[in-house]
Amino acid sequence: MAALSKVPEPLRPCPFCGLVDGVPHETQEGCIAALHTEIGRMRGILAHLKPAGARAEETAEDDPPVAIRLALD
C-alpha cells in the first residue's frame, strides 16, 4: 500500500470554465487566461497533425497522371 501514497489525486476541472488546471481559477480573468493557454496548446498540436488517410507528399515525377474513363449507366 505504500506505493499508493505516491499516486497523485485526480485533477478536477475548474467549476467555472471546465479546464483541468490543478485548482479552480479564482477570477474570470484566471479562467480566460487558462482558456487562451489551452487554445494555444491545441493549435500547436493541430499544426503537427495530418488528416487520416492523407498520402505522403509526392512530386509530379513520382506519380504521373493516369487517364480514367467514367461510364454512366
N, CA, C and O of each residue as an XYZ file, in Angstrom:
292
protein
N       0.804     -1.193      0.000
C       0.000      0.000      0.000
C       0.856      1.271      0.000
O       0.344      2.364     -0.240
N       2.140      1.128      0.266
C       2.995      2.312      0.295
C       3.082      2.968     -1.076
O       3.241      4.185     -1.169
N       2.980      2.174     -2.148
C       3.065      2.733     -3.493
C       1.864      3.609     -3.805
O       1.984      4.564     -4.573
N       0.707      3.303     -3.225
C      -0.489      4.084     -3.497
C      -0.415      5.481     -2.913
O      -1.116      6.378     -3.382
N       0.411      5.689     -1.905
C       0.524      7.023     -1.325
C       1.226      7.993     -2.269
O       1.123      9.208     -2.098
N       1.938      7.468     -3.261
C       2.644      8.328     -4.208
C       1.795      8.676     -5.422
O       2.224      9.474     -6.256
N       0.609      8.101     -5.545
C      -0.265      8.385     -6.676
C      -0.944      9.725     -6.424
O      -1.569      9.914     -5.381
N      -0.827     10.675     -7.383
C      -1.444     11.982     -7.166
C      -2.966     11.895     -7.206
O      -3.540     10.996     -7.821
N      -3.603     12.850     -6.537
C      -5.056     12.924     -6.581
C      -5.497     13.214     -8.013
O      -4.780     13.880     -8.760
N      -6.668     12.720     -8.398
C      -7.129     13.039     -9.748
C      -7.386     14.536     -9.867
O      -7.915     15.166     -8.952
N      -7.008     15.081    -10.996
C      -7.224     16.501    -11.221
C      -8.697     16.730    -11.525
O      -9.317     15.964    -12.262
N      -9.230     17.755    -10.969
C     -10.635     18.072    -11.178
C     -10.741     19.313    -12.050
O      -9.921     20.224    -11.935
N     -11.738     19.357    -12.916
C     -11.899     20.549    -13.756
C     -12.356     21.756    -12.942
O     -13.013     21.620    -11.910
N     -11.998     22.916    -13.426
C     -12.454     24.159    -12.809
C     -13.979     24.210    -12.949
O     -14.491     23.998    -14.048
N     -14.713     24.483    -11.877
C     -16.175     24.503    -11.981
C     -16.706     25.663    -12.821
O     -17.877     25.668    -13.201
N     -15.864     26.633    -13.108
C     -16.315     27.806    -13.847
C     -16.074     27.680    -15.348
O     -16.960     27.995    -16.142
N     -14.873     27.217    -15.753
C     -14.566     27.144    -17.192
C     -14.407     25.716    -17.694
O     -14.418     25.497    -18.905
N     -14.259     24.732    -16.799
C     -14.177     23.334    -17.201
C     -12.783     22.834    -17.517
O     -12.620     21.646    -17.794
N     -11.770     23.687    -17.486
C     -10.407     23.239    -17.767
C      -9.801     22.554    -16.554
O     -10.021     22.964    -15.415
N      -9.033     21.503    -16.820
C      -8.323     20.814    -15.752
C      -6.980     21.513    -15.609
O      -6.082     21.336    -16.431
N      -6.858     22.299    -14.567
C      -5.654     23.104    -14.382
C      -5.063     22.910    -12.992
O      -4.198     23.682    -12.577
N      -5.515     21.896    -12.270
C      -4.989     21.649    -10.943
C      -5.852     22.239     -9.845
O      -6.232     21.541     -8.905
N      -6.164     23.521     -9.960
C      -7.004     24.192     -8.968
C      -8.026     25.054     -9.698
O      -7.776     25.489    -10.822
N      -9.175     25.305     -9.074
C     -10.144     26.208     -9.702
C      -9.560     27.614     -9.829
O      -8.774     28.049     -8.988
N      -9.943     28.301    -10.865
C      -9.473     29.670    -11.058
C     -10.265     30.587    -10.145
O     -11.470     30.407     -9.966
N      -9.600     31.551     -9.577
C     -10.232     32.438     -8.599
C     -11.105     33.502     -9.249
O     -12.090     33.942     -8.658
N     -10.754     33.913    -10.447
C     -11.473     35.009    -11.095
C     -11.796     34.646    -12.540
O     -11.297     33.658    -13.079
N     -12.639     35.468    -13.151
C     -12.966     35.287    -14.559
C     -11.707     35.486    -15.409
O     -11.528     34.799    -16.414
N     -10.850     36.405    -15.021
C      -9.606     36.640    -15.752
C      -8.709     35.406    -15.713
O      -8.021     35.102    -16.688
N      -8.718     34.694    -14.579
C      -7.934     33.460    -14.486
C      -8.448     32.394    -15.442
O      -7.662     31.681    -16.066
N      -9.770     32.284    -15.557
C     -10.362     31.321    -16.497
C     -10.026     31.714    -17.935
O      -9.675     30.857    -18.746
N     -10.131     33.003    -18.253
C      -9.841     33.460    -19.612
C      -8.390     33.205    -19.958
O      -8.097     32.761    -21.068
N      -7.472     33.472    -19.041
C      -6.049     33.221    -19.294
C      -5.799     31.724    -19.505
O      -5.033     31.339    -20.388
N      -6.445     30.889    -18.697
C      -6.274     29.444    -18.859
C      -6.837     28.974    -20.190
O      -6.252     28.106    -20.838
N      -7.964     29.534    -20.604
C      -8.550     29.166    -21.898
C      -7.645     29.593    -23.055
O      -7.498     28.849    -24.025
N      -7.039     30.774    -22.968
C      -6.101     31.212    -24.008
C      -4.889     30.284    -24.080
O      -4.407     29.972    -25.169
N      -4.409     29.854    -22.946
C      -3.286     28.913    -22.914
C      -3.685     27.593    -23.564
O      -2.915     27.021    -24.336
N      -4.876     27.112    -23.256
C      -5.353     25.854    -23.832
C      -5.549     25.972    -25.341
O      -5.240     25.034    -26.075
N      -6.053     27.098    -25.809
C      -6.208     27.329    -27.251
C      -4.847     27.284    -27.932
O      -4.700     26.654    -28.979
N      -3.860     27.941    -27.355
C      -2.512     27.917    -27.928
C      -1.925     26.517    -27.957
O      -1.267     26.135    -28.924
N      -2.160     25.751    -26.897
C      -1.661     24.376    -26.839
C      -2.319     23.520    -27.920
O      -1.641     22.745    -28.595
N      -3.622     23.655    -28.085
C      -4.330     22.868    -29.097
C      -3.909     23.266    -30.512
O      -3.789     22.402    -31.382
N      -3.685     24.544    -30.753
C      -3.206     24.989    -32.072
C      -1.845     24.380    -32.381
O      -1.582     23.988    -33.518
N      -0.983     24.299    -31.377
C       0.327     23.683    -31.565
C       0.211     22.211    -31.917
O       0.944     21.709    -32.769
N      -0.713     21.517    -31.257
C      -0.923     20.096    -31.555
C      -1.469     19.930    -32.961
O      -0.982     19.095    -33.723
N      -2.484     20.724    -33.313
C      -3.119     20.599    -34.623
C      -2.177     20.966    -35.771
O      -2.331     20.462    -36.883
N      -1.211     21.833    -35.507
C      -0.268     22.232    -36.554
C       0.604     21.066    -36.993
O       1.128     21.077    -38.107
N       0.769     20.059    -36.140
C       1.634     18.934    -36.461
C       0.877     17.714    -36.970
O       1.496     16.710    -37.321
N      -0.437     17.783    -37.016
C      -1.236     16.633    -37.425
C      -1.535     16.669    -38.916
O      -1.568     17.733    -39.535
N      -1.750     15.500    -39.473
C      -2.189     15.377    -40.854
C      -3.488     14.588    -40.845
O      -3.679     13.732    -39.983
N      -4.384     14.858    -41.786
C      -5.650     14.121    -41.814
C      -5.422     12.624    -41.995
O      -4.477     12.204    -42.663
N      -6.293     11.834    -41.397
C      -6.205     10.385    -41.549
C      -6.409     10.035    -43.012
O      -7.297     10.584    -43.664
N      -5.614      9.148    -43.522
C      -5.734      8.724    -44.911
C      -5.017      9.627    -45.888
O      -5.065      9.382    -47.093
N      -4.350     10.667    -45.406
C      -3.629     11.561    -46.306
C      -2.392     10.857    -46.842
O      -1.650     10.220    -46.094
N      -2.184     10.978    -48.126
C      -0.999     10.368    -48.727
C       0.217     11.240    -48.482
O       0.114     12.449    -48.275
N       1.359     10.600    -48.511
C       2.614     11.348    -48.367
C       2.775     12.250    -49.587
O       2.339     11.905    -50.685
N       3.396     13.391    -49.390
C       3.588     14.314    -50.493
C       4.520     13.686    -51.531
O       5.581     13.157    -51.197
N       4.101     13.757    -52.788
C       4.883     13.186    -53.881
C       5.111     14.256    -54.942
O       4.317     15.186    -55.087
N       6.193     14.112    -55.670
C       6.460     15.038    -56.765
C       5.748     14.538    -58.016
O       5.280     13.400    -58.057
N       5.668     15.379    -59.023
C       4.973     15.022    -60.263
C       5.646     13.836    -60.959
O       4.964     13.032    -61.594
N       6.969     13.715    -60.849
C       7.680     12.613    -61.498
C       7.364     11.278    -60.828
O       7.348     10.242    -61.493
N       7.118     11.292    -59.541
C       6.850     10.058    -58.819
C       5.474      9.482    -59.131
O       5.289      8.265    -59.097
N       4.518     10.337    -59.430
C       3.148      9.888    -59.618
C       2.568     10.565    -60.856
O       1.866     11.569    -60.736
N       2.852     10.025    -62.055
C       2.337     10.665    -63.268
C       0.814     10.561    -63.315
O       0.236      9.639    -62.740
N       0.164     11.503    -63.996
C      -1.286     11.458    -64.084
C      -1.753     10.210    -64.832
O      -1.114      9.769    -65.787
N      -2.851      9.663    -64.392
C      -3.406      8.471    -65.001
C      -4.752      8.832    -65.609
O      -5.595      9.440    -64.950
N      -4.950      8.453    -66.880
C      -6.215      8.733    -67.532
C      -7.258      7.748    -66.994
O      -6.991      6.556    -66.839
N      -8.439      8.274    -66.716
C      -9.520      7.415    -66.257
C     -10.722      7.608    -67.165
O     -10.855      8.637    -67.828
N     -11.573      6.634    -67.188
C     -12.780      6.704    -68.000
C     -13.974      6.444    -67.103
O     -14.031      5.435    -66.399
N     -14.916      7.352    -67.134
C     -16.124      7.180    -66.362
C     -17.258      6.801    -67.291
O     -17.420      7.396    -68.357
N     -18.023      5.839    -66.903
C     -19.162      5.426    -67.694
C     -20.408      5.550    -66.841
O     -20.450      5.071    -65.708
N     -21.412      6.189    -67.390
C     -22.686      6.326    -66.689
C     -23.648      5.270    -67.194
O     -23.749      5.066    -68.404
N     -24.336      4.613    -66.331
C     -25.304      3.595    -66.739
C     -26.655      4.200    -66.984
O     -27.595      3.488    -67.336
